């Protein structure tokens, strides 16, 4: 069976493949489903250091979120293309450890919840939610940094949502479909959680609030450990990973990325010349240093007017989420003080 044939068979019949007794590989026991820029990278790093947990080096397999990724580009990105390849990521977990993965796009995906439930009906789900306006600001900066978003201005990127929903103004060579750049969709928290509660029992879904994670990192992780059924008394190394940065000069950043990976004849020639002049560790250190000093910078203060506009726009969602989770997020996130 070819890889493409197998890939076609696993959707939507993932459950049949998961039930196969022949495979020696595993389907994960738990999934950190998102959101991006909400502490999921730090959570992944802390969980994978636990002796009773196995998480692969590939943090974001994104296997169950086809609607958030263009299929032909999965191989280029080093992502598993078939269910067999996906399960091979967890082959080293062993029978005595909980296996898991963290793909933040799973929460925004409209298909991931059902596909995960089909593959692993008893899976545990962890979601992390952040105040909508600050979340979208950080998400936009990450997309600019990683060349997903060509517009440096969040306001301009938001203004393109309607056109992008019709397939216009989408970066031509992006591995992601237009849906990924529809920022407002990411804040439909209740809709996203309902997709998971529709296919998993309430006790299988844990919803964390980003503020709690930031306020007491260790306590939040121990809550997750208890939820996963592993020893929650082991030492926890507190980590803050994947900080948000601002790209000062996007064209320079794109050029440096092209040189570092050797795409295109000019970049390949430049990379070959640099290889003759400096050893690999020195080259890598130099590129990182240039990025930090010239290309990247600390994030600018948020545009308060835009933040206020976004909070007014998303207040209804925050009210609905507060009722859905039976927790006063309106007050926690300051939406009760909106003018």
N, C-alpha and C positions, 0 to 999 in steps of 0.2 A: 504494500500500500504506500502510495506516495504521500509526502508531507501535506500537499494541498488537498488530497482526497481525505486524509485523516482529519484535517482541520475542518473540512466541510461537514464531516460526520458528527463532530463533537458538539455542534450547535444546531438545534437546542437540546440534543439528546445527551447532555453531559452526564446525567444521572446514570445512564447505562454504562458509560465508560468508567464512572466512579465505582460502580458495583462490581467491576471485573475482579475476580479472585485471582486471576493469573498475574496481574501486575505486581511487581515487587515495590513499587513506589507508593507514595502517600499523597493524599489530598490534605491540605492544611486543616488544622483543628480550629484555628481562629483567624480573623481578618481585621486589620485596622483599615477602615474604609475611608477615612478622611475627616476633614477637609485638608487641602494643602495649606501651608503657612499657618497651621494651627497647632503646632507642636508634634506632628506625626513623626517627623524625622527623629526628634529627641526621644520620643516614646519608643520608636523602633530600636534605637541604639541601646536604650536601657533594658528593654525586654530581651533582646538577643544576647545580652551579657548574663542572663539568668541561667544557671546550670540545668534547669528543667525545661528550658525553652530552646527551640531551634528556629531560627529565621535565616533565610539564605542571604548571601552577600548582595544579590540583586534585590534591592529594597522594593522596587515597584515593578512587579511582573505585568500588571495591568491586564492579565489574561481575560478577565471577565468583563472588561469594559471596551468592547469593540467599537461601541458608538462614540468613544472618546479618543479613538486612535485610528489612523488609516491603515488598514490591513497590510498592504504591500510594503509599508515602511517598518513593520514590526521586526523583520530580520535585520534591517539596517541599524535599528536601535538596540539590537542584542536581546530582544524580548522573545519569549517562547511563542512558537506559532501553533503548536498542537498540544492537546491535553497530555499526551505522553511526555513531551518536552517540559511542560509546566510541572508535572508531578516529579520529574527528575530533579527539580530544584530542591526537593525535600527528601531525596533518597538517603541522605546522611543523617536524618533526624533520629533514627532508631525508634524502637517501640516504647522507650521509657521517657521520651520528651514530647512536650506539646510542640507541634509544628504550626508556624504562622507566617503571614506575610502582611506587608503594608503598602497598599496602593490607594493613595488619597483620591484618585478619580472615581473610585467605586461608589462614593456617596452621590456624586452628581450624575453618574451614569443612570440611564433609564432601564438598563438591562441587567446590570451586575447583580442586584439582589436576587432575582429569580434564578440566574445561572449559578450563583454560589449555593443557593438552597438546593438546586437540583444536584449539584456535585457533592455537597456536604450538608445534609439536612440538620445535623446536630452541631453545626458550626457555631462558634461564639463570635459576635460582631462588636467591634469597638468603634464608635464615632466620636469625633471631637468637633465642637462647634464654637465659633468665634463671633464676636460682635460684627455685624455685617459690613459696616463702612470701613473699619480698620482692616477687616479680612480682605475685602476687595482691593484696597490700596496695596496691601502686601502681595496679594496674588498678582496684581498688575505689574509690580516691580519685578517679581520673579519671572514673569513671562517676558518682560523686556530684557532682563539679564540673560535668559536662555534662548533669545531670538524667536520666541513664539509670537510675540507682539511687537510690531514695528513702530507703534505709536508710543512715544515717551510720556505723553499726557494721558492720565486716566480719564479726564473729562472727554478728550477727543476719542479715546477708545470706546467709552460708553456711548458716545454719539453715533458710532458706527454699528451698534448692535442690530438695528433694524435692517440695514443694508447687508450685514454679514449673515443674518438669518435667511437672506435670499441668495446667499452664495457670492456676494460682492465684497470687495476689499478684504479678502482673505489672503494671507501671505501665500504666494504661489508654491514655494518649496517647503512649506511647513508639513511635518509628519502628522499634524492634527487637523481634524475637520473644523468647519466653521463653528460648530457647537461649543468647542472648547473656549472660544473667545466671546461667548455670550455671557458676560460677567453676571448679569442680574439673575441668571438661572441658578447660579451657585448658592444664592441666598434663600432658595425655596426649601427651607429646612424641614418644615412639617411634611411637605410632599415627599421629600427624600426619606425621612424616617418612616413614613407610612409604607413605603415600598418594602422596607426591611421588616417592619412589624406585620406585614401581610403574609410573609413567608417564614418568619421565625417567631417562636414563642417569646413573650416579654422578657423572660429570664435569660434569654440568649443574646439580648441586645443591651449593651452598656453605652450610655451617652455621657460623655465628659464635656464640661465647659472649660474652654481655654483659660479663662481667668483663674479657675481653681488650679489648673495645671501650672500656671505661672506663679501663683501665690504659694503653693506648697507642692513642688515638683515630686518629692519623694512620696508624700501621702497619696497623690493621684496615681502614681505607678503601683504602689502597694494595693490600691483599690483594684487596679486592673489585674494584678497577680492573683488576688483573691477570687476575682471574677473568672479567671482562667483555671482555677483549681490547682495552682502550684503554690509552693512555699512562699508566703508573703513576708517572711521574717529575715530573708537573706539580705546582706548589705546591698544597697542600691546606690550606684554612682550617678549623681545628679549631672545631667548634661543639657546644654542648650545648643542644639545643632541647627544648621541651615539658616544663619542669620540673613535678614533682608538687607540688600545693598541697592544703591542707586547707580545706574549706568550713566556716567557723564557723557561719553561719546559713543553712541551705539555703532557707528560705522567703524571706528577704531576697534571696538570690542569684537565686531564681526570679522574684521581682518585678522586680529590676533587668534581668534578661534579657528579660522581657516588655516592659518599657518601652523597652529599647534596640531591639527589633525591632518594637514596635508591635502586639503581638497582643492582641486583646480591646478592648472599647470603653473601659474605664478606662485601659488602658495607652496606647491611641491618643490619648486626650485628654491624658494626662500628657506624652506625647512631643510633641504639638502645642504644649503650653504651654512646654515646655523649648526647643523650636525657636525660639520667639519671643524668648526671653531670651538665648540664647547661640549663637554660630556652631558649625557641625558639629565642627571640630577641638577646640574647647574642650569641647563636650559629651562627645566621645569620651574626651578626657583626664580629664574629671571622673569619668565612669563607671569608667574603669580605676583611677583613684586611690581611689575609694570601695571598689571591690572589694578592692584591695590592703590598705587600712587596716582595713576593717570586715568584709568578707565572707570574704576569703581570708586564710590565714596559713601560716606554715611548718608542714610536717607534724609532728604530735606524734611522740614516740618510739613505736616499735611496742610493742604489748602482747606482752611477752616470752612469757607463758604461751601465748597463741594462736599465736605464731610457732613455739614448740616443738611444740605440738600438730600444726600443719600440716607441719612438717618430719618428724615421726614418721609422719604420714599419707602423705606423698609420698616417703618414702625408697625404697620399692620402685621407683618410677618413675625416680628418680635413678640407682639401681643399674642398671636396665635401659638407661637412656640412656648411661651410662658404657660399658657393654658394646657398645651399638649403635654408638657413635661411636669406640670404642676410645680413650677418654680418661677419666682418673680425675676425674670431677666429684664423686664422693662426698667426696673429700678437699678439692677446691677449694672446695666449697660448705659444708664443715664438717659433713657428715652422718656422718662417721666419729666425731664427738665427741658425738653425741646420747646422753643418759643413758638 
